[in-house]
Amino acid sequence: MKKHILLLLIALALGLGACEPEFSNPIDPDNPDVSAGEADFSTYVAIGNSLTAGYSNGTLYLSGQENSFPKLLADRMKEAGGGIFSLPLLEDDKDNIGGLKIGNTIIIPPRLVIDASEKQVERINREPTQQLDIKPGPYNNMGVPGAKIYHLVYNGYGNIANLPAGRANPYYVRMASSPDASILEDVLAQQPTFFTMWIGNNDVLWYATSGGTGTDQTGNPNVSTYGPNDITDPGLFGALYAQILAALFQQNPQLKGALATIPDVASIPYFTTVPYNPIPLDDATAQALNQAYAQYNGGLQAAYQNGLITQEELAKRTIQFVPGRNAVVIEDEYLTDLTALGLPSIRQATPADLIVLPASGVIGRPAPGNPNLIMGVTKPLGDRWVLVENELAEVRTATHTYNQIIEALADQYNLALVDMAAAMEKLVSGLRLEDNSLYTADYFKGVETLPNLFFSLDGVHPNTKGYVILANEFIKAINSKYGSTLRKYNPGYYDSDIWILPAN
C-alpha cells in the first residue's frame, strides 16, 4: 500500500452522501419546552471507560471525543440549564488519526480503516500525531479507555512513572489532576450535580476478547493478584461500585444521575462476525483430512472404551469433515486431559463457541513456522482465537451478577437506569428507531451496509451514529426518571465516521 495514499471519508470516496438523509438538528438554548425536571444539570460529570470517552475504530481520536455520548448528552443538558462540559481533547490529532506517541514510540495505534484494494479492515498507514502531553484536569468527561471498576479508586493510575510496570493508563496520565490522584477523586473535586456511570464492561470484556486467556477471579477479592485479562470478582465489583456511589452521595445527598448496565458480549460483532464453520471443502479434501485425523479419532475411541471419557465427550471431540462448510478445529482446555495418551485437547467448534474477529485473518492460512499446516484445519486455533462455550458461560455469569448489582444500586439511590444490555440485544436482530430507521450490529459486509451500521470497525465500540443512539438511550432514561424533557437526537443527521482507502 502506498505510504502517502489519500484518505477520503467513505461518503466522499463512494458517493454515499446521497444515502444519508438530510435532517436539520438545531440546538435552541431558548427552547421553552426543554426542562431539567427534578434534575440539576449545572455540573454534569461522566464516569466510565472507552465507551464514555468516545473510543471508536480501534482507538481514541479527536472527533470521536467530540461525538462521545456524554458530550452529546451535555449539549442537550445545556438547553436545560447545564453548564460547561470539558473534555481531555487530543488537540494535536487534527486529522483524526488517533493513537498516542511518546517521542517516536507509538504506544497506542492509530485508527482502523477499510482498504478498498484488499477489501479488508486494517490500521491506517500513518503515524499518530498526538504526543502523550500532560494537561491536568479534572475534566467533566472522566471516561478513561481501558479502565475497570478498581481503576476508578486507584491512586497512581495517572502517574507516568507507573506506565512501564503497567500500573498506569496513558489516557489518564494525560488528564489526571495530579500524578497520584484517582479517577474518583477527580470526579469528586468537581462537585457534580448530575453524573452518569457506565463501568464494568472491561471487567469481563478483556477476558472475552483475549479468548479467555485470563482467569475467572470469582471468589478472589485480591486485585494485586489479577492479570490484565482476568474477570473481576463480582463481590469486589459490587463493593467498589457501592463505595463510589457512597462517596458521591456523601458529598451531595441531592445528587441525581444515571447508571448503565453491561451488554452481553455475544451482542457485539467482535464475537458474532466470524462463523464457527467457515471452512469450505470439496469431497476429496474432506476425505484426505479425515484420513489425517484417523489416528486421533482412533485414540479417542480407545480412551472411551477404557472409561477415560464419556460417550458425549467422544462425540464432541471426534473430528469429521464433510463436503461443504466445516467447523474450525480448536483447542479446548476444558476437555479431559488425555496428553498421557498422546492426544491433544482439540475438537471442532460448535455454534456455542465464539470465534473472535481477528481470527478472520488467520483461519485457512498457513501456520506460522510451518506452512504445511493450515490454521483452523490441520493446525487447531489456540485459546486466544476462540471464546469456548465454558468461557462464555463464565463471562455471562459475571455480567449477569454485575447487572443485578447495578440495578439494585440504582434502586437504592433512586437513580435512572439505562438498560444497555437490552438495547444492545435489540441490535442483534436490528434496532428500529422512532423514525422507522433500522440499525444493526452486523460487522462491515460491504459499502451498502455502512449507513445502517451501529458499530465501528473494531467490532466492539460504536461509530458516530451508534454513540448518538447511546446518547438517546441515556436521554430516554433520564427523562423518564426525573421528568426532564431533554431532546433526543436524530442519528440520520450524522455520518458513520468510517474511512476508506480508495482502490489503487
Summary of the structure (lengths in Angstrom):
residues: 504
radius of gyration: 24.3
end to end distance: 8.6
largest distance: 80.3
contacts: 1681
relative contact order: 0.16
helix: 37%
strand: 16%
